[in-house]
Amino acid sequence: HDVRVVEGTLAELQQGAAADPGRHDYVLARVTDPGAVLDVMAKVRTAYPNCLRVERPVLAGIARDAAPRGDLRRHDDASLFDSFFREVTGRALAGPEQEALADALTALRRTEQEQ
């Protein structure tokens, strides 16, 4: 078996593997889907059974740019959620989403105070 790198979205990798004569090679798969993919290794292995590693270069860059720095206890709930949202989706919260988050956090604080 050869050792090689395959790259593309999960759908592209799965479609391309059907016609790939080297689908049983040892591969490093770079999955370029923006956002979360559940159990990505298992899904890649349906196409490339000898996949040794999966990299998510899109998410690695997002995580590096979006993650709050320093002591996380110094960040408020909204900024922590915003960082999480950016890491998962690759984009910032839109106006209505920010409003919904603010409403949810206000309701949560109100419930905490009542208890």
VEXGUZA-72423 format. One record per atom (N, C-alpha, C): x, y, z; residue number from 0. Coordinates in nm, 4 decimals. Example, Ala and Ser with C-alpha at 12.3 -4.5 7.8 and 13.67 -1.06 7.14 Angstrom:
<nodes>
<node <1.3190 -0.5690 0.7800> 0>
<node <1.2300 -0.4500 0.7800> 0>
<node <1.3200 -0.3300 0.7800> 0>
<node <1.2850 -0.2250 0.7080> 1>
<node <1.3670 -0.1060 0.7140> 1>
<node <1.2900 0.0030 0.7870> 1>
</nodes>
This chain:
<nodes>
<node <0.0844 -0.1190 0.0000> 0>
<node <0.0000 0.0000 0.0000> 0>
<node <0.0881 0.1242 0.0000> 0>
<node <0.0454 0.2259 -0.0729> 1>
<node <0.1135 0.3544 -0.0707> 1>
<node <0.0635 0.4358 0.0478> 1>
<node <0.1377 0.5405 0.0793> 2>
<node <0.0979 0.6364 0.1825> 2>
<node <0.0764 0.7683 0.1103> 2>
<node <-0.0408 0.8293 0.1312> 3>
<node <-0.0704 0.9530 0.0603> 3>
<node <-0.1706 1.0385 0.1357> 3>
<node <-0.1930 1.1584 0.0833> 4>
<node <-0.2865 1.2537 0.1423> 4>
<node <-0.4029 1.2720 0.0459> 4>
<node <-0.5252 1.2668 0.1000> 5>
<node <-0.6447 1.3001 0.0223> 5>
<node <-0.7099 1.4197 0.0899> 5>
<node <-0.7676 1.5069 0.0093> 6>
<node <-0.8249 1.6298 0.0658> 6>
<node <-0.9533 1.6647 -0.0060> 6>
<node <-1.0498 1.7141 0.0721> 7>
<node <-1.1773 1.7589 0.0179> 7>
<node <-1.2840 1.7533 0.1246> 7>
<node <-1.4053 1.7886 0.0858> 8>
<node <-1.5158 1.7758 0.1804> 8>
<node <-1.5425 1.6272 0.2005> 8>
<node <-1.6139 1.5946 0.3047> 9>
<node <-1.6447 1.4550 0.3325> 9>
<node <-1.7192 1.3923 0.2144> 9>
<node <-1.8143 1.4647 0.1575> 10>
<node <-1.8902 1.4135 0.0425> 10>
<node <-1.7981 1.3887 -0.0765> 10>
<node <-1.7056 1.4815 -0.1015> 11>
<node <-1.6118 1.4637 -0.2127> 11>
<node <-1.5230 1.3417 -0.1918> 11>
<node <-1.4758 1.3230 -0.0696> 12>
<node <-1.3908 1.2075 -0.0414> 12>
<node <-1.4684 1.0772 -0.0603> 12>
<node <-1.5912 1.0742 -0.0130> 13>
<node <-1.6719 0.9528 -0.0253> 13>
<node <-1.7047 0.9224 -0.1716> 13>
<node <-1.7369 1.0250 -0.2490> 14>
<node <-1.7673 1.0045 -0.3908> 14>
<node <-1.6429 0.9647 -0.4690> 14>
<node <-1.5316 1.0313 -0.4401> 15>
<node <-1.4076 1.0038 -0.5121> 15>
<node <-1.3502 0.8668 -0.4829> 15>
<node <-1.3734 0.8148 -0.3648> 16>
<node <-1.3172 0.6851 -0.3268> 16>
<node <-1.3743 0.5717 -0.4104> 16>
<node <-1.4984 0.5860 -0.4546> 17>
<node <-1.5622 0.4796 -0.5319> 17>
<node <-1.4835 0.4481 -0.6592> 17>
<node <-1.4258 0.5494 -0.7218> 18>
<node <-1.3505 0.5296 -0.8458> 18>
<node <-1.1995 0.5309 -0.8232> 18>
<node <-1.1560 0.5400 -0.6994> 19>
<node <-1.0132 0.5505 -0.6668> 19>
<node <-0.9510 0.4110 -0.6580> 19>
<node <-0.8602 0.3777 -0.7500> 20>
<node <-0.7987 0.2451 -0.7429> 20>
<node <-0.7091 0.2281 -0.6205> 20>
<node <-0.6699 0.3381 -0.5585> 21>
<node <-0.5851 0.3311 -0.4398> 21>
<node <-0.6623 0.3549 -0.3110> 21>
<node <-0.7905 0.3225 -0.3090> 22>
<node <-0.8706 0.3522 -0.1892> 22>
<node <-0.8272 0.2715 -0.0682> 22>
<node <-0.7475 0.1674 -0.0885> 23>
<node <-0.6978 0.0888 0.0243> 23>
<node <-0.5563 0.1308 0.0663> 23>
<node <-0.5064 0.2408 0.0081> 24>
<node <-0.3778 0.2954 0.0518> 24>
<node <-0.3923 0.3489 0.1930> 24>
<node <-0.2803 0.3726 0.2579> 25>
<node <-0.2793 0.4392 0.3882> 25>
<node <-0.2901 0.5884 0.3606> 25>
<node <-0.3897 0.6526 0.4191> 26>
<node <-0.4127 0.7933 0.3866> 26>
<node <-0.4215 0.8798 0.5118> 26>
<node <-0.3810 1.0036 0.4911> 27>
<node <-0.4117 1.1121 0.5827> 27>
<node <-0.5201 1.1905 0.5109> 27>
<node <-0.6356 1.2054 0.5717> 28>
<node <-0.7478 1.2746 0.5085> 28>
<node <-0.7602 1.4150 0.5663> 28>
<node <-0.7566 1.5137 0.4780> 29>
<node <-0.7817 1.6525 0.5184> 29>
<node <-0.9250 1.6847 0.4781> 29>
<node <-1.0114 1.6899 0.5775> 30>
<node <-1.1543 1.7133 0.5540> 30>
<node <-1.1796 1.8627 0.5659> 30>
<node <-1.2299 1.9224 0.4588> 31>
<node <-1.2426 2.0683 0.4507> 31>
<node <-1.3832 2.1202 0.4778> 31>
<node <-1.4728 2.0353 0.5279> 32>
<node <-1.6083 2.0818 0.5597> 32>
<node <-1.6023 2.1941 0.6630> 32>
<node <-1.6770 2.3029 0.6415> 33>
<node <-1.6811 2.4079 0.7432> 33>
<node <-1.7843 2.3712 0.8487> 33>
<node <-1.7447 2.3538 0.9690> 34>
<node <-1.8394 2.3170 1.0737> 34>
<node <-1.8176 2.1755 1.1222> 34>
<node <-1.8978 2.1387 1.2178> 35>
<node <-1.8815 2.0100 1.2848> 35>
<node <-1.9266 1.8952 1.1959> 35>
<node <-1.8519 1.7857 1.2018> 36>
<node <-1.8890 1.6602 1.1375> 36>
<node <-1.8748 1.5538 1.2451> 36>
<node <-1.9844 1.4893 1.2796> 37>
<node <-1.9809 1.3893 1.3852> 37>
<node <-1.9121 1.2626 1.3383> 37>
<node <-1.8220 1.2103 1.4202> 38>
<node <-1.7502 1.0857 1.3963> 38>
<node <-1.6871 1.0841 1.2579> 38>
<node <-1.6086 1.1867 1.2298> 39>
<node <-1.5502 1.2044 1.0969> 39>
<node <-1.4573 1.0894 1.0589> 39>
<node <-1.3805 1.0345 1.1532> 40>
<node <-1.2901 0.9247 1.1200> 40>
<node <-1.3677 0.8027 1.0694> 40>
<node <-1.4753 0.7672 1.1361> 41>
<node <-1.5552 0.6523 1.0925> 41>
<node <-1.6134 0.6756 0.9535> 41>
<node <-1.6560 0.7977 0.9273> 42>
<node <-1.7138 0.8281 0.7973> 42>
<node <-1.6077 0.8244 0.6873> 42>
<node <-1.4890 0.8738 0.7163> 43>
<node <-1.3813 0.8675 0.6173> 43>
<node <-1.3415 0.7225 0.5929> 43>
<node <-1.3399 0.6429 0.6982> 44>
<node <-1.2992 0.5023 0.6827> 44>
<node <-1.3987 0.4199 0.6015> 44>
<node <-1.5221 0.4669 0.5862> 45>
<node <-1.6131 0.3956 0.4963> 45>
<node <-1.5650 0.4091 0.3521> 45>
<node <-1.4967 0.5196 0.3216> 46>
<node <-1.4437 0.5422 0.1877> 46>
<node <-1.2996 0.4942 0.1748> 46>
<node <-1.2192 0.5226 0.2754> 47>
<node <-1.0774 0.4851 0.2783> 47>
<node <-1.0532 0.4029 0.4048> 47>
<node <-1.0664 0.2704 0.3968> 48>
<node <-1.0613 0.1861 0.5166> 48>
<node <-0.9293 0.1931 0.5934> 48>
<node <-0.8212 0.2311 0.5282> 49>
<node <-0.6911 0.2380 0.5951> 49>
<node <-0.6512 0.3805 0.6303> 49>
<node <-0.7487 0.4649 0.6561> 50>
<node <-0.7195 0.6026 0.6966> 50>
<node <-0.6486 0.6001 0.8314> 50>
<node <-0.5353 0.6677 0.8376> 51>
<node <-0.4567 0.6703 0.9608> 51>
<node <-0.4841 0.7937 1.0451> 51>
<node <-0.5220 0.9030 0.9801> 52>
<node <-0.5416 1.0282 1.0525> 52>
<node <-0.6338 1.1190 0.9732> 52>
<node <-0.7108 1.1995 1.0465> 53>
<node <-0.7959 1.3008 0.9841> 53>
<node <-0.7532 1.4365 1.0381> 53>
<node <-0.7336 1.5305 0.9480> 54>
<node <-0.7060 1.6692 0.9863> 54>
<node <-0.8231 1.7547 0.9423> 54>
<node <-0.8511 1.8568 1.0230> 55>
<node <-0.9571 1.9530 0.9908> 55>
<node <-0.8939 2.0908 0.9837> 55>
<node <-0.8240 2.1259 0.8745> 56>
<node <-0.7518 2.2531 0.8674> 56>
<node <-0.8408 2.3754 0.8829> 56>
<node <-0.9654 2.3679 0.8361> 57>
<node <-1.0569 2.4817 0.8491> 57>
<node <-1.0842 2.5112 0.9955> 57>
<node <-1.1146 2.4078 1.0724> 58>
<node <-1.1455 2.4278 1.2137> 58>
<node <-1.0227 2.4644 1.2944> 58>
<node <-0.9067 2.4162 1.2566> 59>
<node <-0.7844 2.4504 1.3299> 59>
<node <-0.7584 2.5997 1.3227> 59>
<node <-0.7785 2.6589 1.2058> 60>
<node <-0.7593 2.8031 1.1920> 60>
<node <-0.8639 2.8826 1.2659> 60>
<node <-0.9879 2.8352 1.2618> 61>
<node <-1.0963 2.9034 1.3324> 61>
<node <-1.0721 2.8989 1.4820> 61>
<node <-1.0342 2.7839 1.5331> 62>
<node <-1.0112 2.7688 1.6769> 62>
<node <-0.8998 2.8602 1.7234> 62>
<node <-0.7966 2.8710 1.6441> 63>
<node <-0.6824 2.9555 1.6816> 63>
<node <-0.7242 3.1020 1.6865> 63>
<node <-0.8094 3.1444 1.5902> 64>
<node <-0.8510 3.2841 1.5842> 64>
<node <-0.9610 3.3184 1.6835> 64>
<node <-1.0465 3.2218 1.7158> 65>
<node <-1.1661 3.2507 1.7936> 65>
<node <-1.1489 3.2295 1.9429> 65>
<node <-1.0532 3.1487 1.9827> 66>
<node <-1.0423 3.1119 2.1234> 66>
<node <-1.0024 3.2311 2.2092> 66>
<node <-1.0735 3.2511 2.3199> 67>
<node <-1.0343 3.3575 2.4109> 67>
<node <-0.8995 3.3248 2.4745> 67>
<node <-0.8232 3.4239 2.5015> 68>
<node <-0.6896 3.4052 2.5557> 68>
<node <-0.6901 3.4260 2.7066> 68>
<node <-0.5960 3.3624 2.7729> 69>
<node <-0.5771 3.3846 2.9152> 69>
<node <-0.6746 3.3056 3.0006> 69>
<node <-0.6987 3.3576 3.1183> 70>
<node <-0.7852 3.2932 3.2165> 70>
<node <-0.9310 3.3029 3.1706> 70>
<node <-0.9912 3.1885 3.1424> 71>
<node <-1.1282 3.1878 3.0905> 71>
<node <-1.2300 3.2399 3.1912> 71>
<node <-1.1952 3.2378 3.3198> 72>
<node <-1.2879 3.2888 3.4217> 72>
<node <-1.3049 3.4390 3.4117> 72>
<node <-1.2162 3.5048 3.3404> 73>
<node <-1.2254 3.6509 3.3253> 73>
<node <-1.3140 3.6921 3.2077> 73>
<node <-1.3584 3.5954 3.1297> 74>
<node <-1.4457 3.6243 3.0152> 74>
<node <-1.5912 3.6066 3.0563> 74>
<node <-1.6777 3.6907 3.0012> 75>
<node <-1.8196 3.6765 3.0334> 75>
<node <-1.8808 3.5644 2.9496> 75>
<node <-2.0021 3.5244 2.9872> 76>
<node <-2.0692 3.4121 2.9217> 76>
<node <-2.0896 3.4378 2.7722> 76>
<node <-2.1238 3.5599 2.7381> 77>
<node <-2.1503 3.5922 2.5975> 77>
<node <-2.0249 3.5762 2.5121> 77>
<node <-1.9102 3.6225 2.5595> 78>
<node <-1.7878 3.6105 2.4797> 78>
<node <-1.7423 3.4654 2.4705> 78>
<node <-1.7622 3.3883 2.5769> 79>
<node <-1.7270 3.2461 2.5709> 79>
<node <-1.8153 3.1729 2.4696> 79>
<node <-1.9458 3.2017 2.4718> 80>
<node <-2.0349 3.1370 2.3763> 80>
<node <-2.0023 3.1806 2.2344> 80>
<node <-1.9698 3.3082 2.2161> 81>
<node <-1.9332 3.3579 2.0839> 81>
<node <-1.8103 3.2836 2.0315> 81>
<node <-1.7108 3.2609 2.1168> 82>
<node <-1.5915 3.1862 2.0764> 82>
<node <-1.6264 3.0434 2.0377> 82>
<node <-1.7121 2.9806 2.1183> 83>
<node <-1.7570 2.8453 2.0885> 83>
<node <-1.8301 2.8411 1.9544> 83>
<node <-1.9193 2.9358 1.9317> 84>
<node <-1.9981 2.9404 1.8091> 84>
<node <-1.9072 2.9577 1.6877> 84>
<node <-1.8072 3.0464 1.6990> 85>
<node <-1.7123 3.0669 1.5888> 85>
<node <-1.6337 2.9398 1.5590> 85>
<node <-1.5962 2.8678 1.6635> 86>
<node <-1.5186 2.7455 1.6447> 86>
<node <-1.6002 2.6392 1.5724> 86>
<node <-1.7268 2.6284 1.6060> 87>
<node <-1.8110 2.5241 1.5474> 87>
<node <-1.8582 2.5609 1.4073> 87>
<node <-1.8973 2.6864 1.3865> 88>
<node <-1.9584 2.7239 1.2587> 88>
<node <-1.8654 2.7994 1.1649> 88>
<node <-1.7606 2.8588 1.2183> 89>
<node <-1.6701 2.9369 1.1345> 89>
<node <-1.7175 3.0781 1.1068> 89>
<node <-1.8191 3.1234 1.1791> 90>
<node <-1.8694 3.2595 1.1604> 90>
<node <-1.9124 3.3182 1.2938> 90>
<node <-1.9237 3.4484 1.2973> 91>
<node <-1.9669 3.5171 1.4192> 91>
<node <-2.1190 3.5117 1.4320> 91>
<node <-2.1671 3.5345 1.5522> 92>
<node <-2.3112 3.5423 1.5754> 92>
<node <-2.3684 3.6616 1.4989> 92>
<node <-2.4813 3.6419 1.4338> 93>
<node <-2.5508 3.7509 1.3645> 93>
<node <-2.6345 3.8276 1.4662> 93>
<node <-2.6855 3.9422 1.4281> 94>
<node <-2.7639 4.0279 1.5171> 94>
<node <-2.8763 3.9569 1.5901> 94>
<node <-2.9657 3.8875 1.5192> 95>
<node <-3.0747 3.8173 1.5883> 95>
<node <-3.0233 3.7072 1.6816> 95>
<node <-2.9144 3.6437 1.6430> 96>
<node <-2.8568 3.5383 1.7276> 96>
<node <-2.7975 3.5980 1.8552> 96>
<node <-2.7351 3.7145 1.8416> 97>
<node <-2.6815 3.7833 1.9594> 97>
<node <-2.7938 3.8226 2.0540> 97>
<node <-2.9037 3.8700 1.9978> 98>
<node <-3.0184 3.9072 2.0801> 98>
<node <-3.0773 3.7858 2.1517> 98>
<node <-3.0883 3.6746 2.0811> 99>
<node <-3.1407 3.5519 2.1420> 99>
<node <-3.0496 3.5044 2.2539> 99>
<node <-2.9192 3.5132 2.2330> 100>
<node <-2.8237 3.4753 2.3372> 100>
<node <-2.8381 3.5673 2.4578> 100>
<node <-2.8470 3.6970 2.4357> 101>
<node <-2.8624 3.7919 2.5457> 101>
<node <-2.9907 3.7637 2.6247> 101>
<node <-3.0991 3.7352 2.5543> 102>
<node <-3.2263 3.7027 2.6208> 102>
<node <-3.2128 3.5752 2.7039> 102>
<node <-3.1489 3.4735 2.6479> 103>
<node <-3.1321 3.3470 2.7196> 103>
<node <-3.0458 3.3656 2.8443> 103>
<node <-2.9378 3.4434 2.8333> 104>
<node <-2.8515 3.4672 2.9489> 104>
<node <-2.9243 3.5481 3.0563> 104>
<node <-3.0053 3.6450 3.0158> 105>
<node <-3.0841 3.7232 3.1114> 105>
<node <-3.1829 3.6329 3.1849> 105>
<node <-3.2514 3.5464 3.1119> 106>
<node <-3.3464 3.4541 3.1739> 106>
<node <-3.2750 3.3577 3.2686> 106>
<node <-3.1586 3.3119 3.2315> 107>
<node <-3.0812 3.2219 3.3161> 107>
<node <-3.0397 3.2914 3.4458> 107>
<node <-2.9921 3.4149 3.4350> 108>
<node <-2.9519 3.4899 3.5555> 108>
<node <-3.0713 3.5156 3.6462> 108>
<node <-3.1861 3.5462 3.5864> 109>
<node <-3.3075 3.5705 3.6642> 109>
<node <-3.3473 3.4433 3.7396> 109>
<node <-3.3388 3.3292 3.6737> 110>
<node <-3.3725 3.2007 3.7368> 110>
<node <-3.2747 3.1694 3.8512> 110>
<node <-3.1479 3.1990 3.8290> 111>
<node <-3.0473 3.1747 3.9329> 111>
<node <-3.0732 3.2609 4.0554> 111>
<node <-3.1148 3.3857 4.0353> 112>
<node <-3.1401 3.4767 4.1473> 112>
<node <-3.2636 3.4348 4.2249> 112>
<node <-3.3608 3.3762 4.1584> 113>
<node <-3.4844 3.3350 4.2242> 113>
<node <-3.4634 3.2119 4.3122> 113>
<node <-3.3597 3.1366 4.2858> 114>
<node <-3.3377 3.0141 4.3612> 114>
<node <-3.2643 3.0386 4.4882> 114>
</nodes>
